[in-house]
Amino acid sequence: MEAAPAALPERVVAADDLWRAGCGEGCTSDSEGRAGEMTGRDARDAPRSDPRPSPRVRRRPGRARARRLGHHHRRPPRANRPRRRPRQSTDTNSAEVGRQPPVGGCRDGAPLRRCRTALVTSLIERREMEALLFDPVTINDLRRALDSAARDHWLLDHPYYRSWVAGELTVDDLADYAAQYRHFEAVLPATLAATAAQLPPGAARRLVEENLADEQTRPRPHLELLEGFASSVGADTDRGASPATAELVATYRRAEHAGPVAALSVVGAYEVQAAEIASTKAATLRSHYQLPKSGTEFWDVHAQLEDSHADWTAGALEEVSAAPEDVYRFGAASAEAWWMFLDEREAVRGLGTGHLRPMS
């Protein structure tokens, strides 16, 4: 009968169990000449009288130690690893809280700093767009609207005024012009007075009344100044209005009833070019026709005043919150009526009759 194998020393364990104990060479017994090694449990159960210090037990050795001991620490396959749940943002300003839709370029999962930057950019762009669409209308916008309406029918480009500047008109032609222009000059103060009466007390009304005061008193009533020009060229001031003149006067009258915006726009479309027209006329009357001061005073005065009158009219339009498109529309009607007035003067000049049959 075979003898039973000798039992292993009580304090010696298999080498493949050392990685669990984690005590390593610190478990070697000096008295036994490193004959065996203690397990972690044996080390803990050793009597206090044992001179060996109690080893520090590591429950899970590092990877390098595990490889050295023959056990390779391997991570589970990727498919079997538990998926990490994304961190939930606790910032109430984040665009991701509450599953809100993207704002200003922010998308789910975007860094908060990037999201805020995109949001600020979006707000800036929105404010710029609102500034383009909803900025208040300025006096410069209204003045440009009047200029644009007049440029479509710039009166100094008309063949009749070109002939005037060149000194090609006869005295009869000037007399016909003075007789018909007088009808317009007579209705202008009435248009300004009616417009001022429709405006409430304030800046707009004051500007229109200042314009009216110039027409009536600076330096004298302008209709009286025009009489000096008419008498210098021998005009018949009792002649009735021709068809185009009657239409021009009716344009101003209709504007009175349409409201302050219409009336001011009709008046302003002529005023923005009247100073240049008056200055050119006065210079030509002196150089080509040798008219006296009384014959040119009407045009000299308007050459000095009309720029201010145009600014006053634009200021009054700003005070009544006029829209540039309305100013252009009414101003274009005024410029067209003036162009037709000159068309008729050119036609009369071509006929050589000196006048057309007045409107009945």
PyMOL commands that set and color helices and strands:
alter all, ss='L'
color gray80, all
select helices_A, chain A and resi 15-21+24-27+40-45+63-68+78-80+97-99+112-134+139-151+155-157+159-165+171-198+203-217+222-232+243-258+260-288+293-319+324-351
alter helices_A, ss='H'
color red, helices_A
deselect
rebuild
show_as cartoon
